[in-house]
Amino acid sequence: MKNTTANRLFSMKKTIYVVLVLGFVTAVAAPVNSGNKIIQPPIQATAINAKIINPIVDKEKIQADKIREKESAEAFKEAYKVLMHPRCMNCHPSGDAPLQGDDSHIHAQNVTRGKDGKGVYAMKCSNCHQKENVAGLNMPPGDPNWHLPPANMKMVFQGRTPAQLAAQLKDPKQTGKTLQQMLKHVEEDQLVINSGWNPGEGRTTPPLSHAEFAAKFREWIEKGAVIPK
């Protein structure tokens, strides 16, 4: 008899508890009538609507991002070897005179950049640099559009560290180009290809082929254009 009474009391307490909980939840979730407006209460955070974060997945993503950043920086360091080679750097000097030779000495004949990068007065680049290479050892290399960068955007390579040059190439204010336009310039501009990899007799070429250089430059950009440390 005592057990039966105890069981009934327990069942009653359980029922009352459930009713109170349901009443509380209903009161919290129910909209409030304020004049003519019905104000919905804020949704409480629950295990159902809370964002569940998988620490294992997040850790893998963080690790993948680090690898990608490292690969981007390493790709630029490889491209940097080409950018600083005399075939590229000689046309991206720190001053207004182009450079010559594998030792990057000042261009003879007192040639200067000029406003448009194509020389001044009688000393125009096209006077010596024809549409094609002039035959013979150390004769002027050629291209239909031979020039330095213009005076208002000198694009200096000489003396730049990898970090400095990467930051410069990422800045449209210093290049006049987006990264995608810069990539197109590297991949397709015939002046880049001719001056770097078809420089004429007696001149060395960069340590990477043009295809390898363009691939490294593309990898640098597509993996985040990370500035190497």
Secondary structure, DSSP 4 states (H G I P E B T S, - for coil): -HHHHHHHHHHHHHHHHHHHHHHHHHHHHS-EEETTEEEPPPPPP-TTTSPPP-HHHHHHHHHHHHHHHHHHHHHHHHHHHHHTSHHHHTTS-SSSS-EETTTTEEPGGG----TTSSEETTEEHHHHS-SSPPSSTTPPP--TT--PPPTT-----TT--HHHHHHHHH-HHHHSS-HHHHHHHHHH-HHHHHHHH---TT----SS-HHHHHHHHHHHHHTT-PPP-
